[in-house]
Amino acid sequence: MSRVAIVTGGTRGIGRAVSEAMKEAGHDVAATYAGNDEAAEAFKKDTGISVYKFDVADFAACTDGVAGIEADLGPADILVNNAGISRDAMLHKMTAEQWKAVIDTNLNSLFNMTRAVIEGMRERGFGRIISIGSINGQKGQVGQCNYSAAKAGLIGFTKAVALENAFKGITVNAVAPGYIDTEMVRAMSEEALNTKIIPQIPVGRLGEPDEVARCVVFLASEDAGFITGSTLSANGGQYMA
């Protein structure tokens, strides 16, 4: 069944793969982005998917942005909270700005976006909310206390909102990828990838964005109606807990 799906940060990396997979599954997709107009326009031209520019860290912008999407495409029944940034530093060197930027974009955005769609989902008796977490929100990571805290908070948010809305036909789940072959990961040095990261992954390679996207498509489907409050780990066996 075709539904309207919003994918935040949906024009690049994992978000792009999710947007394309959701379109392939038959949904009307709106991909949001924050600032890279050139990449967004190229994405729109390549895929035919509608793009919307607003800051997911801004509550009012999310409210207005979702209203605009729904005016164009119809009520949103699927929300994929994918937008995220990193501002890495050891805690004793981290600035307040680095902390706040990551918490605002990676955690507060969950409230901003979900709050904008949840009432409509409850009224219609159906909803799928999937948030993209991280292995580092499950196990922590040196130099990422801001990122790890945000992604750990994402899991708690997912469980609480799942409990609140299960009886309304709304499922709320998370996908926690490990190290995926995206621009963000490839920005690491080749030496770090080959000597520190990949050797920790039992399957012996980075994940592919499409592998995460397929997890999201399943959790958004009718077949996943009995799964809620769960975190699906897609990390090649790197972390099992």
Order of alpha helices (4+ residues) and beta strands (2+ residues): beta-alpha-beta-alpha-beta-alpha-beta-alpha-alpha-beta-alpha-alpha-beta-alpha-alpha-beta
